[in-house]
Amino acid sequence: PCTLGIGGGAAAGASGSAGGGSGSGSASTGGTFFVLGTAFVRSEDPEPSKGRIVVLQLLADEQRLVVVAEREVKGAVYQVLPFQGKLLNTCNNKVQLHKLSGREGGGRELRPECSHGGNIIALYLAARGDFIVVGDLMRSVSLLVYKPEEERLELRAADANTNWTTAVEMVDDETFVAGENSYNVYVLRKNGDAATEEERARLEVVGEYHTGEFINRFRHGSLVMKLPDSEVAAMPTLLYGTVDGSLGLMATLPQPWFELLSKLQDAMRKTVKVVGGWDHASFRAFSNERKTSPAHGFVDGDLVEAFLDQRKDKQVEIVGLMGAEYSVEEVTKKVEELAQGLH
């Protein structure tokens, strides 16, 4: 085992890892690096006013960590992320970009390249290409773009709603997912094709759903090995973790699949009694102290998979509510393929 003392009064706030490489702006000569963000916590301070970013290299042969660079920052480091051969981090209300560079006389140092403020407290980060998604304590989600030729982070768009964010991730270049503290998830999309600059500066809410669980991490991944010839295998999937230790999965459905499963979900709500007598639509509605609105843009996988557990006559009734274009055999095949391909 490897250990590191972080000093009196300091608390670990974030950690990350990255493989070393010889890319542009990198002083690394290979190997595995770990980055630790800390905060100095004092009871008299309303929020930390000082922290550190510590870069460590793993010496595998010696089974120990060596500090190769560190930098003091003016606040708590809540998250660190590898980004284009550099280091992206949050620090109180700012998003900062640092570069690990060689130092005269040998060794390495972290040099600040640029930063962007404007948050209450920037807690979470996700990045893809030149775009960075920021999850704020209470200002929901914003989208930054990195301009390397100008060495600048620029605000591209933001969600106008007030949400207390608990996790963020980029589904793809256009779509982002976030969790919030009332056990909901919501999906945002860039408005790049909007007619006005004001509309393009606003992230559009395209999905809202109540999970009933406090999500604190999203990660791209799958619960099963994906079969190469399966239509379900082509569906992008996200895993999420919750504070109670459970794991969940979200899949991006093609439009024909979404339409079929949405109709199945509606038919199941009308015919199948939920345990405890709850109204399914009411339970899955997005609800917090600000608003309550029907869930949209999501299909409840647990509910639609319950179709397979119904008696034959019940399945006929359910499919009959979906429309004349559907058959029990077709719906059963789709739901089985979905269940087997995702978990």
N, C-alpha and C positions, 0 to 999 in steps of 0.2 A: 504494500500500500504506500501511497504518496500523500504527504500532508503539507499544509502551508499555514503558517501563522499570519493573521491579517492585522494584528496590532490592537492595542487597547482602545475600546470605544468604537471600534469599527464593526459593521455588520455587513455580511455578504448580501448584495441586492440582485445580482445578475451573473450569469456565467454563459460561456459559449465555447465552441471549439472549431478549429479549421485545419485543413491540411495545408502544409506549407507549399509554396510554389515560387517560380521565378517570373511572375507576371510583372507588368509595368508598375512601377512604384513600390514594389515589394522588396524588402531587404532580406527576405527569408531565403535560406539555401536548402529548404526541404525540411520535412519532419512534421510533427503534430504540435499544434499550439493550442493552449487554453487561455481564455480571457476571463478575468474575474472583475466584476464591478462591485464597489463597496460604497458604504455611506458611514459617516461618523455621526452617531446618534447622541444628541444631548437633550436632556429633559427640558431645558429652557428654550430650545429652538422649536418653533411651530412646524418646521420641516428642515431636513438636513441641509446645511450650508456648505458642506465639504464632503468629498468622496475621492475615490481613486479608481483608476483603471489599471489593472495589473495583467501583463502578458507573460505567460509561462510557456516554456518549451518542455515537452516530455522527452527525457533521455531514456529510451526504452531499455537499453543495455544495462543501465544503472538503476532502473526503476525509481527514478526520482524526477521531480519537477524543478526547473530552474527559472528564476525570474529574469527575463531578458529585457523588459522595459516596463516602466510604470509612469503614470501621469496623474497629478492631482487635478480634480475638477471642482467646480463651485456648486456642488449639490449631490444628490443621491443618484447613482447609476442604476436604473431600473431594468434595462435590458441592453444586451450587446449582440451584434449580429455581423457575420462576415459579409462584406459587400464590395464586389469588384476588386478584390485584392487589398481592401482597406477594412477599417473597423467602423461600424455604425453603432451608435449608442444613444440612449435617452439619458438626460440629466435634468432633473426637475422639470421645467417647462420647455426644455430645448431638445432638439434632435441634433446630434453632433457627428461629424465624420472625421476620423483620424487616420493617419497614414503611418505605418511602421517603417522607419527609414534608418539607414546607416548613420552613425555618428562619427565625427572626426575623432581620431584616436582609437576607434574600435567600438564595438557594441552597437546597440540599437536604441532608438527613442521613438516615442509616439508624438507625432506632430499634428496639431489641429489643422484641418483644411478648410472646413466651413461648418456652419450651423444654421438652424432655423428655429425661431421661437414661436410664440403665439398660442401655446397650449396652457391649460391649467396645470396639469401634471402629465407629461408624456410617459405612459407606462409600457406600451407594447409596440412592437415593430414587426413588419413583414416586408420583404423586398423581392422584386422580380424585374430583371433588366435594369432600367434606369428609374423605375418607379418604386416608391416607398409608401407603405400604408402605416399610419400612426394611430394607435388607440389611446385616447385621452381619458383621464379619470372621469370626466363628466361631459366633455364636448364631443362624444361619439368618435367618429373616424374622419381623418383627413388624408389627402393624397398629395405626396410631394414628388417632384421629379428632380433628379440629379443631372446637372449640366456640367460634364467634366471639362469641357473646353473653357468654361467660365469659373470652374471650381465653386459651384453655387448650388444650394438646395432651394427650390422654388415651390411655393404652394400652387397646386394645380386645381384642386377641388376639395370640397368638404361636405359632410352631412350636416344639414341645418338643424337636425333634431338634437335634443339633449338626452344622451344615454350614458350611463355609468358603465364604461367598457371593462370587460374582464379578459378578453382574448381577441386576437385578430389573425386573419390569414388571407392570402391572395389565392382565389380559386383559379383564376387565369389572368390575362393581361387586362381584362375589362371588368372583372367581377371580384368582389371581396366579401368575406363573411366575418361577423363579429358576434361575440357573446356579451350579454349585459347582466347586471347584478340582480335582476328580477327573474332569472332563470329562463331568459329568452335568447334566441338567436335571430339575427337579421342579415339580409344580403343587400349589398349596395353595388351599383353599376355606374361606370363613367358615362357621362352625357356628352361624349366627344362630338356627336353629330348634331347637337342642338343648334338652333338657329341663332341664339343670342349668347353673348359672353357670360351674362348672368346665369343662364341655364347650364352652360358648360362648366361653370364654377361650382355647381351643386351636384353632389352624388345622389343618384336616384335610388330610392328604396324599392327593391323588386321582390323581396321576400321577407316575411316575418312569421315566427313560430315559437311556441312555448314548449321548451323541452322538460321543464320541471326540475332541471338540474343546473347547478352553478358550474359553467364551463370555464376552465382556466388555461386550456391549451388546445390549439388546433395543430395538426401535422398532416402533411400529404402522406398517404400510405394506404394499406389494405389489410384486411384481416385474413385473407386467404390468398393462395397462389392463383393468379388469373390465367385461365385457359386461353391460348392464343386465338382459337377459332370462335370464341364466344362473343356475342354482341355486348353482353354485360361487361366483359373484360375491357372494352374500349371506353367505358364510362369512368371519368375521373372521380376519385374518391378522396375524402378527407376523414381522418380519425380525429376524435376529440376526447379529452380527458376532463374529469370533473373532480371537485374537491372531495367527494365521497368515495373516490377511487374507481368509479365505473368508467368504461370506455364506450364510445358510440361511433357511428359511422354515417357519413353523408355522401351521397352519390349524385353527380350531375346527370340528370336524365335527358335523353334526346326528346324533342317535342312530341313525337308519336307515343312514346312510352309515358310521358308525363300526362298526356290527355287521357290515355287508357286508365292509368292508375288513379288519376283524379276522379274519374267517373266511378271506378271501383270503390274508392274511399267514400264518396258521397252515398253510394248504394249501401255500403257496409254500415254507415252511420244510421241509415233508415231502418235497417233490418236486424242488426246484431246488438244485443244488449251488452254494454260495457260493464266490467266488474265494478260493483258499488253503485251502479245506477247513474254514473256520471254522464253528462252530455259531452260527447267527444269534441264537438266543435267548440264548446265553451272552454273546455280544458286546454285545448291547443291554441286558443286565441292569444295573441301577443298582448300582455298586460303588465303594466308597471304603474308607478305613481302618477305618470303623466297622461296615459291614455290606455284604452282597451280597444283592440280592433281585431277582426277575424284574421285567422292565419291565412296566408296566401303565399304562393310560390313554393310550397312544400307539400309533400305527401308523407303520411305517417306509415313507415315501413312495417311497424309492428301490426298496425290495423289491417293493411292490405294482405299481409302474409297470413293473417287469421282466416282468410278466405279458404285456405287449404284445409282447415280444421272443421269446416262446416259440412253438414250432411248434404247429400246429393240434391235433395229437393230444395234445401236452403240455397245452395249454389245457383240452382236454376232461377230461383226468385231474385237473387242478387243481380245476376247477369241480365235478367229481364228488365231491371230498372236502369241498366246502363245503356240500353238501346238495342234495336233489332240487328245492328251490324256486328254485334259481338256474340260469341258462343262460349259455353262453359269450357269446352276443350281449349279454345284459344286463350282465354283468361287464365285457366289453370296452368297452361304451358308457360305463359309469360311470368306468372308469379313464382313458379318453381324455378325457372331460369334465373330470376332475380335473386331469390333466396340462396340458391346454390352458388351463384357467382359473387355474392357479396360477403357471406359469412358462413 
